[in-house]
């Protein structure tokens, strides 16, 4: 269980993301200090500094040398640190005050971070002469006081982000990760610890944040009883798919020092058919003694506090005190240090202010080091001198495995640039693994390059569980962007990346995505693509149509599309309405695919991994395919077969493309929900483009089909959710 004794120290997704500046500044020149060795004054390089916890961080001069950031003496005033585009105050300790050398160091206050994308905060060190941000030090010592402030009010935040709710109101901006779902009738206990309780000094409060996940015909349709350590403290009632945040005063004695248990009970007595709620978090506002725990104490003082402050319980006398109210401009305060009972030490200081202020006290042994340091050479991605037609974005570890595909595209006349997604994060996202960084790069490429790129391939797995909180093991190699769609809620949307021209959502580049978890899997899918394009055999002369049986519109769509086929292609129709034995239907689908199909179209109901309620085809049948010499392209006119961001697994479209030596060379499928009539529009447009005599690339056909269907009246959801799983620069291997 994650516990934070802080009401503001951890940066949450909805608080910090607007602070990011999606363009890194370039280094500035300057003059070195005079006297002694000439110190290094400026450099275009930056040092990426990663931290995972709040506190004072120290880096030595020797650390800068070993990282390759500097090569010799360094003017201390030239060090510039930033985080999320904000300058960060530094405490530079330099023996001679002119040039840093052996034994010299600098310190800065680092914030921890906890967002859906990352738990690692990133700081950037650069050399920019004349731009110091020194950390202030101010006096705060007092000689003594008979009535110092010895307690403070703090907030214990208890939250676990274990499940995403795609229908959260206000998502994706609103917090859409939750702890647990409770469905009435039920009760669940949530144990937690309280250290250093000073209950007698004031009333404690429990804040509970819940989301109703069902909506009934009665009001209220949610009922939650709340108890703490067996004492009833609240009875909550509300209605609909809405959030309720309740502050519940705790009776004296209800909150205990040490172990506590919160119990949420749903009696199921509202009259609603289903009463289900999601727990987001709970907070306990408590009074705590100003006493260190394990050598550290973070605390907030109220506005206009005029009392001296005494904080004890430290095991060492080298106590340091910082004002961290503005975490980018933290300041040292010099307190008085005294002795306490049992060989402990305390600090005493006074620092009145008209607003509430946040402080951190700690012993010197708790000064930390960065978790990782890496030299970064900025600017390469902003080079506009070399025209590019085709951008491949993948993790740095996959670049070598992807190179044969890049070579193949170059041999076909395309100007190719392969880019490590980590470089995009650094250059356009302040170092954070954000979808917004990728879009910023593509926006830059489209507007700054003399000739905008045509194709974008995202190569690597995606999951909405960016940090693998669910423990599936699937990593976010190239992240998905989640868009709210009208029918489903949060839905993966790659179209968003290439909608960079104006305020509409029309794609201006042709984008595709290919799944891969390792370099070996990249090699496998790249070989599959190259072999398909390079094989001496001609393409298939067959096209497969599969239609679901519970709506006549599905067969009608297939019939309409089959009528568009050129005479050289023979349609094979497998309609569920013609079968009483659906196992036979499955066998016929497999036999048809193994015969070799240029194009396979399914129209009907479906979900992430299967076709039809009868499950006539799903990922479990892919091993039975033997169509390696005549791979198909799969066009899926149903719901969710293209939901490419599942934690721990692939959607059906991905599974077909990722399958080694079989399956599909690509797939065009929906990551959300849709309607028969608009998918009929899309299918007609796609077939008309594919068979118009020009043999367009898959990216061109898929993008243009979406645009034309949207202009014909299809929903914005269709534009957002239909996704090409495959290489957008590939063409179908058609017969003449």
MARTIFI-66335 format. One record per residue (C-alpha): x, y, z; residue in three letters; chain; residue number from 0. Coordinates in steps of 0.05 Angstrom, whole numbers. Example, Ala and Ser with C-alpha at 12.3 -4.5 7.8 and 13.67 -1.06 7.14 Angstrom:
! residues 2
- X/Y/Z/code/unit/pos
- 246/-90/156/ALA/A/0
- 273/-21/143/SER/A/1
! end
This chain:
! residues 736
- X/Y/Z/code/unit/pos
- 0/0/0/UNK/A/0
- 27/68/-19/UNK/A/1
- 28/119/37/UNK/A/2
- 47/192/29/UNK/A/3
- 53/238/88/UNK/A/4
- 42/298/44/UNK/A/5
- -15/338/17/UNK/A/6
- 23/367/-42/UNK/A/7
- 92/336/-50/UNK/A/8
- 75/285/-102/UNK/A/9
- 60/312/-172/UNK/A/10
- -2/279/-200/UNK/A/11
- -18/273/-274/UNK/A/12
- -72/326/-275/UNK/A/13
- -29/376/-237/UNK/A/14
- 38/372/-271/UNK/A/15
- 24/358/-344/UNK/A/16
- 2/429/-362/UNK/A/17
- 70/453/-336/UNK/A/18
- 109/417/-390/UNK/A/19
- 140/458/-445/UNK/A/20
- 143/412/-506/UNK/A/21
- 205/445/-535/UNK/A/22
- 273/443/-501/UNK/A/23
- 313/507/-502/UNK/A/24
- 381/506/-535/UNK/A/25
- 444/524/-496/UNK/A/26
- 468/595/-495/UNK/A/27
- 539/620/-501/UNK/A/28
- 576/659/-446/UNK/A/29
- 642/683/-418/UNK/A/30
- 684/640/-371/UNK/A/31
- 706/663/-303/UNK/A/32
- 775/694/-301/UNK/A/33
- 836/673/-261/UNK/A/34
- 864/603/-254/UNK/A/35
- 846/549/-304/UNK/A/36
- 796/569/-356/UNK/A/37
- 730/538/-335/UNK/A/38
- 681/508/-384/UNK/A/39
- 628/560/-400/UNK/A/40
- 578/531/-447/UNK/A/41
- 560/467/-484/UNK/A/42
- 501/444/-525/UNK/A/43
- 499/379/-486/UNK/A/44
- 451/366/-430/UNK/A/45
- 453/317/-372/UNK/A/46
- 390/278/-360/UNK/A/47
- 382/267/-285/UNK/A/48
- 330/218/-261/UNK/A/49
- 302/216/-190/UNK/A/50
- 248/173/-159/UNK/A/51
- 238/204/-90/UNK/A/52
- 230/271/-58/UNK/A/53
- 290/301/-23/UNK/A/54
- 356/338/-30/UNK/A/55
- 398/309/-86/UNK/A/56
- 474/317/-90/UNK/A/57
- 520/311/-150/UNK/A/58
- 595/317/-148/UNK/A/59
- 642/349/-197/UNK/A/60
- 670/279/-209/UNK/A/61
- 600/256/-229/UNK/A/62
- 598/308/-285/UNK/A/63
- 666/286/-310/UNK/A/64
- 649/212/-311/UNK/A/65
- 584/226/-348/UNK/A/66
- 622/263/-402/UNK/A/67
- 583/327/-388/UNK/A/68
- 647/367/-376/UNK/A/69
- 720/357/-393/UNK/A/70
- 754/405/-344/UNK/A/71
- 743/461/-293/UNK/A/72
- 673/489/-291/UNK/A/73
- 649/559/-275/UNK/A/74
- 598/547/-219/UNK/A/75
- 554/604/-244/UNK/A/76
- 544/569/-311/UNK/A/77
- 506/510/-283/UNK/A/78
- 432/513/-302/UNK/A/79
- 382/461/-278/UNK/A/80
- 310/454/-303/UNK/A/81
- 250/409/-292/UNK/A/82
- 187/409/-335/UNK/A/83
- 212/474/-366/UNK/A/84
- 221/509/-299/UNK/A/85
- 289/532/-274/UNK/A/86
- 309/497/-210/UNK/A/87
- 348/530/-154/UNK/A/88
- 418/502/-142/UNK/A/89
- 464/502/-81/UNK/A/90
- 534/501/-111/UNK/A/91
- 592/487/-64/UNK/A/92
- 657/510/-97/UNK/A/93
- 720/517/-55/UNK/A/94
- 751/575/-91/UNK/A/95
- 686/605/-118/UNK/A/96
- 713/610/-189/UNK/A/97
- 722/540/-219/UNK/A/98
- 693/475/-194/UNK/A/99
- 741/418/-186/UNK/A/100
- 753/356/-145/UNK/A/101
- 713/356/-80/UNK/A/102
- 663/408/-104/UNK/A/103
- 589/392/-114/UNK/A/104
- 520/419/-123/UNK/A/105
- 453/403/-91/UNK/A/106
- 380/413/-110/UNK/A/107
- 312/395/-83/UNK/A/108
- 278/340/-124/UNK/A/109
- 204/327/-127/UNK/A/110
- 177/257/-132/UNK/A/111
- 125/244/-186/UNK/A/112
- 68/195/-193/UNK/A/113
- 29/198/-259/UNK/A/114
- -4/145/-302/UNK/A/115
- 58/149/-348/UNK/A/116
- 117/148/-299/UNK/A/117
- 143/148/-228/UNK/A/118
- 210/178/-249/UNK/A/119
- 221/253/-249/UNK/A/120
- 271/282/-298/UNK/A/121
- 317/341/-287/UNK/A/122
- 362/372/-341/UNK/A/123
- 430/402/-327/UNK/A/124
- 460/449/-379/UNK/A/125
- 517/499/-383/UNK/A/126
- 489/568/-396/UNK/A/127
- 536/624/-376/UNK/A/128
- 503/680/-338/UNK/A/129
- 440/643/-318/UNK/A/130
- 451/619/-246/UNK/A/131
- 392/600/-202/UNK/A/132
- 423/600/-133/UNK/A/133
- 387/568/-75/UNK/A/134
- 372/619/-22/UNK/A/135
- 390/610/51/UNK/A/136
- 355/650/105/UNK/A/137
- 360/655/180/UNK/A/138
- 308/622/223/UNK/A/139
- 342/606/288/UNK/A/140
- 310/627/354/UNK/A/141
- 340/624/423/UNK/A/142
- 282/588/455/UNK/A/143
- 208/591/470/UNK/A/144
- 164/568/526/UNK/A/145
- 107/551/479/UNK/A/146
- 134/528/412/UNK/A/147
- 88/496/361/UNK/A/148
- 98/421/369/UNK/A/149
- 41/391/327/UNK/A/150
- 16/401/256/UNK/A/151
- -42/379/213/UNK/A/152
- -24/332/157/UNK/A/153
- -59/287/106/UNK/A/154
- -48/213/98/UNK/A/155
- -63/195/25/UNK/A/156
- -81/123/13/UNK/A/157
- -90/102/-59/UNK/A/158
- -75/44/-105/UNK/A/159
- -83/50/-180/UNK/A/160
- -100/-21/-200/UNK/A/161
- -155/-14/-253/UNK/A/162
- -173/36/-307/UNK/A/163
- -246/56/-317/UNK/A/164
- -257/75/-390/UNK/A/165
- -322/111/-375/UNK/A/166
- -297/159/-321/UNK/A/167
- -331/228/-329/UNK/A/168
- -281/280/-351/UNK/A/169
- -228/229/-373/UNK/A/170
- -174/230/-397/UNK/A/171
- -160/294/-359/UNK/A/172
- -196/269/-297/UNK/A/173
- -164/213/-256/UNK/A/174
- -189/148/-287/UNK/A/175
- -148/97/-247/UNK/A/176
- -182/64/-187/UNK/A/177
- -167/18/-129/UNK/A/178
- -223/-32/-131/UNK/A/179
- -295/-42/-156/UNK/A/180
- -348/-59/-104/UNK/A/181
- -415/-88/-124/UNK/A/182
- -472/-93/-73/UNK/A/183
- -483/-131/-30/UNK/A/184
- -412/-132/-6/UNK/A/185
- -363/-105/46/UNK/A/186
- -288/-96/41/UNK/A/187
- -234/-76/91/UNK/A/188
- -177/-29/76/UNK/A/189
- -122/-33/129/UNK/A/190
- -73/25/138/UNK/A/191
- -23/52/188/UNK/A/192
- -21/118/225/UNK/A/193
- 46/138/256/UNK/A/194
- 54/194/306/UNK/A/195
- -18/209/322/UNK/A/196
- -34/271/364/UNK/A/197
- -110/264/364/UNK/A/198
- -122/307/426/UNK/A/199
- -101/369/388/UNK/A/200
- -160/371/340/UNK/A/201
- -213/334/301/UNK/A/202
- -189/285/249/UNK/A/203
- -226/279/183/UNK/A/204
- -235/222/133/UNK/A/205
- -243/242/60/UNK/A/206
- -271/189/14/UNK/A/207
- -271/192/-63/UNK/A/208
- -317/143/-99/UNK/A/209
- -345/138/-169/UNK/A/210
- -413/107/-183/UNK/A/211
- -402/58/-241/UNK/A/212
- -475/40/-252/UNK/A/213
- -538/80/-263/UNK/A/214
- -607/55/-242/UNK/A/215
- -679/77/-249/UNK/A/216
- -683/98/-176/UNK/A/217
- -651/156/-140/UNK/A/218
- -607/151/-102/UNK/A/219
- -580/87/-132/UNK/A/220
- -515/82/-92/UNK/A/221
- -509/69/-17/UNK/A/222
- -443/60/19/UNK/A/223
- -436/53/95/UNK/A/224
- -368/74/122/UNK/A/225
- -337/51/187/UNK/A/226
- -268/60/218/UNK/A/227
- -243/6/266/UNK/A/228
- -315/-16/275/UNK/A/229
- -342/54/289/UNK/A/230
- -394/80/240/UNK/A/231
- -370/146/212/UNK/A/232
- -412/158/149/UNK/A/233
- -472/137/107/UNK/A/234
- -464/158/34/UNK/A/235
- -519/161/-18/UNK/A/236
- -516/189/-88/UNK/A/237
- -540/176/-158/UNK/A/238
- -513/156/-226/UNK/A/239
- -445/151/-258/UNK/A/240
- -417/209/-218/UNK/A/241
- -362/221/-168/UNK/A/242
- -376/236/-95/UNK/A/243
- -323/264/-49/UNK/A/244
- -345/264/24/UNK/A/245
- -310/293/85/UNK/A/246
- -329/254/147/UNK/A/247
- -310/279/217/UNK/A/248
- -281/223/259/UNK/A/249
- -307/214/330/UNK/A/250
- -254/218/385/UNK/A/251
- -219/152/392/UNK/A/252
- -242/125/324/UNK/A/253
- -173/135/294/UNK/A/254
- -118/95/328/UNK/A/255
- -42/102/330/UNK/A/256
- -13/45/289/UNK/A/257
- -60/-4/254/UNK/A/258
- -128/19/230/UNK/A/259
- -181/-11/184/UNK/A/260
- -230/26/139/UNK/A/261
- -291/-15/120/UNK/A/262
- -337/1/62/UNK/A/263
- -404/-35/61/UNK/A/264
- -454/-35/4/UNK/A/265
- -519/-64/31/UNK/A/266
- -554/-66/-37/UNK/A/267
- -618/-34/-10/UNK/A/268
- -628/23/-60/UNK/A/269
- -676/-15/-105/UNK/A/270
- -629/-9/-164/UNK/A/271
- -617/-73/-204/UNK/A/272
- -542/-64/-194/UNK/A/273
- -505/-18/-146/UNK/A/274
- -431/-16/-163/UNK/A/275
- -380/36/-143/UNK/A/276
- -305/46/-153/UNK/A/277
- -259/68/-97/UNK/A/278
- -209/120/-120/UNK/A/279
- -174/139/-55/UNK/A/280
- -185/159/16/UNK/A/281
- -149/210/58/UNK/A/282
- -143/217/133/UNK/A/283
- -130/287/158/UNK/A/284
- -94/279/224/UNK/A/285
- -57/318/277/UNK/A/286
- 14/294/283/UNK/A/287
- 70/312/331/UNK/A/288
- 128/350/298/UNK/A/289
- 173/289/304/UNK/A/290
- 217/256/252/UNK/A/291
- 204/187/225/UNK/A/292
- 268/151/203/UNK/A/293
- 306/216/203/UNK/A/294
- 258/258/161/UNK/A/295
- 197/301/170/UNK/A/296
- 155/336/118/UNK/A/297
- 103/384/146/UNK/A/298
- 59/443/128/UNK/A/299
- 48/504/172/UNK/A/300
- -15/546/168/UNK/A/301
- -15/618/142/UNK/A/302
- 6/672/191/UNK/A/303
- 36/624/240/UNK/A/304
- 72/668/292/UNK/A/305
- 96/613/338/UNK/A/306
- 167/584/336/UNK/A/307
- 168/512/312/UNK/A/308
- 202/455/347/UNK/A/309
- 212/388/311/UNK/A/310
- 246/331/348/UNK/A/311
- 261/258/344/UNK/A/312
- 324/263/301/UNK/A/313
- 380/214/317/UNK/A/314
- 435/261/290/UNK/A/315
- 452/333/301/UNK/A/316
- 467/349/227/UNK/A/317
- 394/368/213/UNK/A/318
- 379/407/150/UNK/A/319
- 315/447/140/UNK/A/320
- 285/469/73/UNK/A/321
- 226/511/52/UNK/A/322
- 196/470/-6/UNK/A/323
- 132/509/-16/UNK/A/324
- 156/527/-85/UNK/A/325
- 193/462/-102/UNK/A/326
- 231/494/-161/UNK/A/327
- 256/549/-115/UNK/A/328
- 269/512/-51/UNK/A/329
- 308/549/3/UNK/A/330
- 350/530/63/UNK/A/331
- 330/555/132/UNK/A/332
- 382/558/187/UNK/A/333
- 349/532/252/UNK/A/334
- 374/525/322/UNK/A/335
- 394/454/340/UNK/A/336
- 383/427/410/UNK/A/337
- 384/361/447/UNK/A/338
- 324/322/470/UNK/A/339
- 308/260/510/UNK/A/340
- 343/194/498/UNK/A/341
- 401/225/459/UNK/A/342
- 356/254/405/UNK/A/343
- 360/323/373/UNK/A/344
- 310/375/354/UNK/A/345
- 308/438/312/UNK/A/346
- 276/504/331/UNK/A/347
- 259/558/280/UNK/A/348
- 211/614/263/UNK/A/349
- 190/630/192/UNK/A/350
- 123/666/191/UNK/A/351
- 88/679/125/UNK/A/352
- 20/704/101/UNK/A/353
- 7/638/65/UNK/A/354
- 13/565/85/UNK/A/355
- 84/537/75/UNK/A/356
- 113/468/65/UNK/A/357
- 178/446/98/UNK/A/358
- 225/386/97/UNK/A/359
- 272/370/154/UNK/A/360
- 322/314/149/UNK/A/361
- 390/291/173/UNK/A/362
- 449/298/126/UNK/A/363
- 455/223/115/UNK/A/364
- 389/225/76/UNK/A/365
- 417/268/21/UNK/A/366
- 407/224/-41/UNK/A/367
- 439/212/-108/UNK/A/368
- 404/209/-176/UNK/A/369
- 378/141/-195/UNK/A/370
- 405/148/-265/UNK/A/371
- 447/200/-304/UNK/A/372
- 455/201/-379/UNK/A/373
- 487/250/-428/UNK/A/374
- 440/277/-481/UNK/A/375
- 459/312/-546/UNK/A/376
- 397/354/-564/UNK/A/377
- 376/382/-631/UNK/A/378
- 382/323/-679/UNK/A/379
- 307/315/-685/UNK/A/380
- 298/388/-703/UNK/A/381
- 343/382/-764/UNK/A/382
- 302/404/-825/UNK/A/383
- 358/398/-877/UNK/A/384
- 344/327/-900/UNK/A/385
- 275/313/-930/UNK/A/386
- 240/252/-902/UNK/A/387
- 181/212/-929/UNK/A/388
- 177/156/-879/UNK/A/389
- 187/161/-803/UNK/A/390
- 195/98/-762/UNK/A/391
- 188/109/-687/UNK/A/392
- 210/53/-641/UNK/A/393
- 249/42/-576/UNK/A/394
- 325/51/-583/UNK/A/395
- 334/-23/-568/UNK/A/396
- 293/-41/-630/UNK/A/397
- 328/5/-681/UNK/A/398
- 378/-46/-706/UNK/A/399
- 325/-99/-715/UNK/A/400
- 281/-50/-753/UNK/A/401
- 337/-28/-800/UNK/A/402
- 323/-81/-855/UNK/A/403
- 253/-53/-862/UNK/A/404
- 282/17/-868/UNK/A/405
- 330/-8/-921/UNK/A/406
- 272/-40/-959/UNK/A/407
- 234/26/-959/UNK/A/408
- 297/64/-982/UNK/A/409
- 305/14/-1039/UNK/A/410
- 233/31/-1059/UNK/A/411
- 252/105/-1065/UNK/A/412
- 228/131/-997/UNK/A/413
- 271/177/-955/UNK/A/414
- 271/144/-887/UNK/A/415
- 287/166/-817/UNK/A/416
- 285/117/-758/UNK/A/417
- 278/151/-691/UNK/A/418
- 285/125/-620/UNK/A/419
- 223/142/-581/UNK/A/420
- 267/159/-521/UNK/A/421
- 299/215/-563/UNK/A/422
- 229/242/-578/UNK/A/423
- 214/243/-503/UNK/A/424
- 278/281/-489/UNK/A/425
- 271/331/-546/UNK/A/426
- 196/344/-545/UNK/A/427
- 171/320/-477/UNK/A/428
- 222/344/-425/UNK/A/429
- 244/272/-417/UNK/A/430
- 176/242/-399/UNK/A/431
- 145/183/-437/UNK/A/432
- 85/221/-462/UNK/A/433
- 41/211/-523/UNK/A/434
- 41/287/-527/UNK/A/435
- 116/286/-541/UNK/A/436
- 106/241/-602/UNK/A/437
- 51/285/-628/UNK/A/438
- 94/347/-617/UNK/A/439
- 150/315/-658/UNK/A/440
- 103/297/-715/UNK/A/441
- 72/366/-712/UNK/A/442
- 141/396/-718/UNK/A/443
- 159/350/-776/UNK/A/444
- 95/367/-813/UNK/A/445
- 101/442/-805/UNK/A/446
- 177/454/-803/UNK/A/447
- 202/408/-857/UNK/A/448
- 200/435/-928/UNK/A/449
- 165/372/-950/UNK/A/450
- 120/341/-897/UNK/A/451
- 130/266/-885/UNK/A/452
- 79/219/-915/UNK/A/453
- 84/156/-872/UNK/A/454
- 91/143/-798/UNK/A/455
- 103/73/-770/UNK/A/456
- 98/62/-695/UNK/A/457
- 136/-2/-680/UNK/A/458
- 127/-32/-611/UNK/A/459
- 75/-55/-562/UNK/A/460
- 24/-8/-532/UNK/A/461
- -18/-14/-468/UNK/A/462
- -63/33/-431/UNK/A/463
- -29/8/-368/UNK/A/464
- 33/50/-383/UNK/A/465
- 68/31/-318/UNK/A/466
- 46/-42/-316/UNK/A/467
- 8/-30/-251/UNK/A/468
- -32/-93/-266/UNK/A/469
- 32/-135/-269/UNK/A/470
- 19/-167/-337/UNK/A/471
- 90/-156/-361/UNK/A/472
- 69/-120/-424/UNK/A/473
- 108/-55/-432/UNK/A/474
- 88/10/-464/UNK/A/475
- 141/9/-519/UNK/A/476
- 109/63/-562/UNK/A/477
- 51/92/-522/UNK/A/478
- -21/96/-543/UNK/A/479
- -62/159/-537/UNK/A/480
- -130/151/-504/UNK/A/481
- -188/191/-531/UNK/A/482
- -259/194/-504/UNK/A/483
- -307/165/-555/UNK/A/484
- -382/173/-551/UNK/A/485
- -397/99/-550/UNK/A/486
- -342/68/-508/UNK/A/487
- -306/120/-468/UNK/A/488
- -230/118/-465/UNK/A/489
- -206/86/-530/UNK/A/490
- -137/80/-562/UNK/A/491
- -131/130/-620/UNK/A/492
- -70/132/-665/UNK/A/493
- -105/180/-712/UNK/A/494
- -93/233/-659/UNK/A/495
- -18/231/-673/UNK/A/496
- -25/253/-745/UNK/A/497
- -83/302/-738/UNK/A/498
- -36/362/-734/UNK/A/499
- -62/410/-786/UNK/A/500
- -112/457/-754/UNK/A/501
- -166/441/-704/UNK/A/502
- -201/384/-742/UNK/A/503
- -182/312/-732/UNK/A/504
- -168/293/-804/UNK/A/505
- -103/254/-811/UNK/A/506
- -50/290/-853/UNK/A/507
- 1/233/-851/UNK/A/508
- -10/159/-863/UNK/A/509
- 1/122/-797/UNK/A/510
- 6/49/-779/UNK/A/511
- 25/10/-717/UNK/A/512
- 60/-58/-711/UNK/A/513
- 64/-96/-645/UNK/A/514
- 130/-122/-618/UNK/A/515
- 156/-133/-547/UNK/A/516
- 229/-150/-561/UNK/A/517
- 282/-140/-615/UNK/A/518
- 272/-213/-635/UNK/A/519
- 198/-200/-647/UNK/A/520
- 216/-139/-688/UNK/A/521
- 262/-181/-730/UNK/A/522
- 206/-232/-739/UNK/A/523
- 154/-183/-763/UNK/A/524
- 203/-145/-807/UNK/A/525
- 224/-210/-842/UNK/A/526
- 150/-225/-852/UNK/A/527
- 139/-158/-886/UNK/A/528
- 201/-163/-929/UNK/A/529
- 186/-235/-951/UNK/A/530
- 115/-215/-970/UNK/A/531
- 140/-158/-1014/UNK/A/532
- 200/-195/-1042/UNK/A/533
- 169/-263/-1058/UNK/A/534
- 172/-283/-1131/UNK/A/535
- 102/-313/-1129/UNK/A/536
- 43/-271/-1149/UNK/A/537
- -11/-250/-1103/UNK/A/538
- -75/-288/-1089/UNK/A/539
- -134/-288/-1137/UNK/A/540
- -184/-297/-1080/UNK/A/541
- -221/-253/-1030/UNK/A/542
- -256/-278/-968/UNK/A/543
- -320/-249/-939/UNK/A/544
- -347/-272/-871/UNK/A/545
- -414/-245/-846/UNK/A/546
- -447/-251/-778/UNK/A/547
- -518/-279/-774/UNK/A/548
- -558/-235/-727/UNK/A/549
- -566/-174/-772/UNK/A/550
- -581/-177/-846/UNK/A/551
- -539/-115/-855/UNK/A/552
- -475/-155/-845/UNK/A/553
- -486/-200/-905/UNK/A/554
- -510/-140/-944/UNK/A/555
- -444/-104/-931/UNK/A/556
- -404/-164/-954/UNK/A/557
- -446/-170/-1017/UNK/A/558
- -437/-97/-1033/UNK/A/559
- -362/-101/-1024/UNK/A/560
- -356/-166/-1065/UNK/A/561
- -390/-130/-1122/UNK/A/562
- -332/-79/-1124/UNK/A/563
- -280/-134/-1135/UNK/A/564
- -247/-134/-1204/UNK/A/565
- -260/-193/-1249/UNK/A/566
- -192/-223/-1232/UNK/A/567
- -212/-235/-1160/UNK/A/568
- -260/-291/-1140/UNK/A/569
- -302/-279/-1077/UNK/A/570
- -309/-334/-1025/UNK/A/571
- -369/-322/-979/UNK/A/572
- -377/-354/-911/UNK/A/573
- -441/-328/-879/UNK/A/574
- -460/-354/-810/UNK/A/575
- -533/-354/-829/UNK/A/576
- -518/-413/-874/UNK/A/577
- -491/-456/-817/UNK/A/578
- -524/-497/-763/UNK/A/579
- -457/-524/-740/UNK/A/580
- -411/-465/-724/UNK/A/581
- -351/-510/-715/UNK/A/582
- -358/-525/-789/UNK/A/583
- -360/-450/-802/UNK/A/584
- -294/-442/-765/UNK/A/585
- -263/-499/-805/UNK/A/586
- -286/-467/-870/UNK/A/587
- -255/-400/-850/UNK/A/588
- -188/-434/-835/UNK/A/589
- -190/-474/-900/UNK/A/590
- -205/-411/-940/UNK/A/591
- -149/-372/-908/UNK/A/592
- -100/-429/-920/UNK/A/593
- -121/-430/-993/UNK/A/594
- -93/-359/-998/UNK/A/595
- -134/-296/-995/UNK/A/596
- -112/-228/-1020/UNK/A/597
- -163/-194/-974/UNK/A/598
- -206/-220/-917/UNK/A/599
- -266/-180/-895/UNK/A/600
- -308/-195/-834/UNK/A/601
- -374/-157/-821/UNK/A/602
- -410/-171/-756/UNK/A/603
- -406/-168/-681/UNK/A/604
- -341/-179/-645/UNK/A/605
- -297/-159/-588/UNK/A/606
- -223/-151/-575/UNK/A/607
- -203/-222/-595/UNK/A/608
- -260/-256/-634/UNK/A/609
- -312/-255/-688/UNK/A/610
- -386/-264/-673/UNK/A/611
- -421/-287/-609/UNK/A/612
- -409/-358/-632/UNK/A/613
- -334/-344/-632/UNK/A/614
- -325/-373/-702/UNK/A/615
- -255/-344/-706/UNK/A/616
- -207/-318/-654/UNK/A/617
- -133/-316/-638/UNK/A/618
- -134/-388/-615/UNK/A/619
- -144/-411/-687/UNK/A/620
- -84/-374/-715/UNK/A/621
- -36/-432/-703/UNK/A/622
- -79/-474/-751/UNK/A/623
- -64/-426/-808/UNK/A/624
- -13/-447/-861/UNK/A/625
- -19/-387/-907/UNK/A/626
- 53/-363/-900/UNK/A/627
- 63/-360/-975/UNK/A/628
- -1/-321/-988/UNK/A/629
- -14/-276/-928/UNK/A/630
- -79/-240/-926/UNK/A/631
- -98/-168/-908/UNK/A/632
- -154/-169/-857/UNK/A/633
- -208/-116/-860/UNK/A/634
- -251/-121/-796/UNK/A/635
- -318/-85/-798/UNK/A/636
- -337/-98/-727/UNK/A/637
- -323/-72/-656/UNK/A/638
- -258/-74/-618/UNK/A/639
- -217/-123/-661/UNK/A/640
- -167/-65/-665/UNK/A/641
- -164/-50/-590/UNK/A/642
- -89/-51/-592/UNK/A/643
- -74/-26/-522/UNK/A/644
- -96/-86/-479/UNK/A/645
- -50/-100/-419/UNK/A/646
- -18/-168/-425/UNK/A/647
- -47/-189/-492/UNK/A/648
- -59/-171/-565/UNK/A/649
- -124/-156/-600/UNK/A/650
- -142/-201/-658/UNK/A/651
- -115/-152/-710/UNK/A/652
- -47/-151/-675/UNK/A/653
- -46/-226/-665/UNK/A/654
- -56/-239/-740/UNK/A/655
- 0/-190/-758/UNK/A/656
- 48/-213/-704/UNK/A/657
- 40/-287/-720/UNK/A/658
- 104/-316/-749/UNK/A/659
- 98/-345/-819/UNK/A/660
- 22/-342/-821/UNK/A/661
- -38/-297/-810/UNK/A/662
- -41/-228/-840/UNK/A/663
- 7/-178/-870/UNK/A/664
- -36/-123/-841/UNK/A/665
- -104/-108/-812/UNK/A/666
- -152/-49/-813/UNK/A/667
- -196/-54/-751/UNK/A/668
- -234/-13/-700/UNK/A/669
- -208/1/-630/UNK/A/670
- -278/22/-607/UNK/A/671
- -351/12/-622/UNK/A/672
- -388/29/-686/UNK/A/673
- -451/24/-728/UNK/A/674
- -467/-19/-788/UNK/A/675
- -486/39/-833/UNK/A/676
- -421/78/-822/UNK/A/677
- -378/16/-829/UNK/A/678
- -413/3/-895/UNK/A/679
- -391/73/-916/UNK/A/680
- -320/58/-895/UNK/A/681
- -318/-9/-929/UNK/A/682
- -345/19/-995/UNK/A/683
- -293/74/-994/UNK/A/684
- -236/27/-976/UNK/A/685
- -253/-24/-1031/UNK/A/686
- -262/31/-1083/UNK/A/687
- -193/59/-1066/UNK/A/688
- -158/-9/-1064/UNK/A/689
- -186/-30/-1131/UNK/A/690
- -184/36/-1168/UNK/A/691
- -126/12/-1212/UNK/A/692
- -70/50/-1177/UNK/A/693
- -55/-2/-1122/UNK/A/694
- -47/51/-1067/UNK/A/695
- -7/39/-1004/UNK/A/696
- -46/11/-946/UNK/A/697
- -35/76/-908/UNK/A/698
- -64/117/-965/UNK/A/699
- -124/72/-974/UNK/A/700
- -140/68/-899/UNK/A/701
- -131/142/-885/UNK/A/702
- -170/165/-946/UNK/A/703
- -226/116/-934/UNK/A/704
- -235/144/-863/UNK/A/705
- -234/216/-888/UNK/A/706
- -284/202/-943/UNK/A/707
- -330/162/-898/UNK/A/708
- -328/218/-846/UNK/A/709
- -345/270/-899/UNK/A/710
- -402/224/-922/UNK/A/711
- -432/228/-851/UNK/A/712
- -395/175/-811/UNK/A/713
- -381/193/-739/UNK/A/714
- -318/224/-710/UNK/A/715
- -310/160/-671/UNK/A/716
- -298/122/-736/UNK/A/717
- -244/171/-756/UNK/A/718
- -210/162/-689/UNK/A/719
- -216/89/-678/UNK/A/720
- -204/52/-744/UNK/A/721
- -130/34/-740/UNK/A/722
- -81/5/-790/UNK/A/723
- -42/-51/-756/UNK/A/724
- 14/-56/-807/UNK/A/725
- 63/-15/-847/UNK/A/726
- 28/44/-881/UNK/A/727
- 78/44/-938/UNK/A/728
- 62/-28/-958/UNK/A/729
- 20/-47/-1018/UNK/A/730
- -22/-109/-1028/UNK/A/731
- 11/-161/-1071/UNK/A/732
- -43/-161/-1125/UNK/A/733
- -49/-200/-1189/UNK/A/734
- -41/-158/-1252/UNK/A/735
! end
